[in-house]
Amino acid sequence: MPERQRADARRNYTRILAVAEEEVAAHGADASLEQIARTAGVGSATVRRHFPTRRALLEAVSRKRIDALCARAHDLTGRRDSRNALLEWLSDVVAYSVSARGLAAALAYDGPVHENGCSAALEEAAGPLLHRAAQEGAVAAGVTVADLITLVVGIALATEHYPDPAAQADRLFRLAVAGLSPQS
């Protein structure tokens, strides 16, 4: 019997996660946990047993994208132009955060940083990119990956209701990179 329970729990987890991905894609980070439970055919207690917090659910929904962004950071680390490599990665994070509803909320720091698995994974993966760019003087001293993630989250959340959020987010990201001063 315990084997069956474990198999049922795995099936419930998989079903809840699949439904949660659809609900978060449709409704963003505020997707109803009760609706997820109903659609998955489980009780809300089952959802909460697998995902004790909304953040845990958002992190699970975002896991594939976070893994892809981490892999992208690793791929870009060896590029010759460290500044462009870092900016290319950040641009990817902006694009993902805008296109994948709920990702920006999963990345947002709303408590101790070590409790945010998504941001912690990105910080670890992008650390070498930023470190190299800083060593080469391509990035201002004192900039952290946490600073950059916070910037991306702010841009993604600020543009999510625009008619074309991706275009507006890209525009704001480029403005942040270029700064407010005109080119001389």
N, C-alpha and C positions, 0 to 999 in steps of 0.2 A: 503493500500500500504506500509506503513512503516514496518509492520510486515513482508511482503514479502522481502523487502530489507534486513532486519536483517537476515532472513533465508538464503537469497542468499549470504550475506557476510559471514555467518557461513560456508556455503557449500564451498565457495571460499577459505576461510582460511584452512579448512580441506583438500581440494584438493591440494592447494599449498603446505601445510606442507607434505602431503604424497609424492608428486613429489619431493620436496626438500630433503626428507629423502633418496630417491632413488638416486638422483643426487649427494648428498654429499657422499653417500656410494660409488658411482662409481668414483667421481672426487675429493673428498676431499673438503676442505674449499674454494677452488677456483671455485666451481661449478658455472656455468653461471646462473645468475639471469634471463637473457633473455630466456635461454633454459628452465628454470623452468616455466616461464610464458607461453611459447609456449606449453609445454607438459601439463600444467594444464588447458590450454584453456582460459587463461585470459591475459589481457594486463600487460605490465611491471609496469604500474602505480598501478595496483591492487596489485601486489606483494609488491611494495614499500609502499603502504598504510598499508598493514598488517605487513610488516617487513621493517621499515624505514632504517635499516642498515644491512649489512651482518652479524654483530655480533648478532643482534636480530634474524635473521634467524637461525644462527648456534646454538644459545641458545635454540630456540624452537625445533630444530631438536634433540638436545642433552638432552632435558628436562627429558625424561624417564630414560635415563642412569644416569643423575645427581641424580634424585630421588632415583634410586636403590642404588647408591653409598652412598647417605645420610642415607638411611635405613640400609645399611651395617655398616656404622660407628656407628649408634645407637645400632645395634645388638652386635657389638664388644666391646662397651664401658665397659660392666660389666665383661669382661674376666679377669681371675686371673693374667695373664702375660701381663702387659700393653704394654711393648715393642713389644712383638710378635703380640698383637692385632693391634697396630699402623702399624707395618710392613706388616701385612696381608692386612689391608685396603689399604695401599699405593700400595702394589703389585696389588690389584684389580684395583686401579685407573690407574696404568701403563697399565695393560692388557686391560682395557676398552679404554684407550686413544689410544692405538695402533690398536685395532680391530675396533673401531668406527671412521672412517675417519671424520675429522672435529671437533672431541671432543677436541683434544689438542689445536686447534686454538680457540675454544670457551672458553677454560680455560685460555688462555694466557692473561697476563696483558698488555694491550696496551694503557691504559689511567687510569683514576681514578679507584681505586679498587672497589669503591661502585657502579660503572656502570657495573661491570661484575657480572651478576646475577648467572651464573654457579659457578664461583669461590667463590662468597659470600656464596652461599648455602653450598658448600663443607667446607668452613672455619667454618661456624657455626656448621655443623654436626660433623666435626672432631676435633673441639676445645676441647671437653671433653676428647677425646682419647689422644691428645697430652698433655693436661694439666696433666692428671693422670700419663702419662709416665714421664713427666718432674718432677713432684712431687716425683716420686719414683727413680729419678736419672738415668732413663733408656734412656734419651735423653739429649743431650747437652743443657745447659741453653741458652736461647735466640732464639732457633729455633721456627719459626712460621709456621702455616699451610700454609701461603702464600709462605714461603720459599720452603716447600715440594711440593706444587702445581707447583711452578716454576721449580723445579727439574724434576718433572714428565713430564711437558710440554716439557722441553728441551730434555729429553730422547726420548719421543714419536716423536717429530719433527726430531730429529737427526737420528732416525732409520727407518723412514717411507719408505725409498727407498731401504732398505736392502732386499736380497732375502727372509729372514725370519725375518721380523721386530719384531715379538713377542719374538722370542728367543733372538735376539740382545738387545731388550729393557729390557728383564728380566735380561740378563747378566749384562748390564750397571747399572741397578737398584741395583742388588746384590753387584756390585763393589762399588757403591756409599755408600751403607749401611756398607760394610765391611771396606772400606777405602783402601788406596794404600799400607799400610804397611803389610808385611807378618805376619802371625799369629806366635806368639812366644810361 
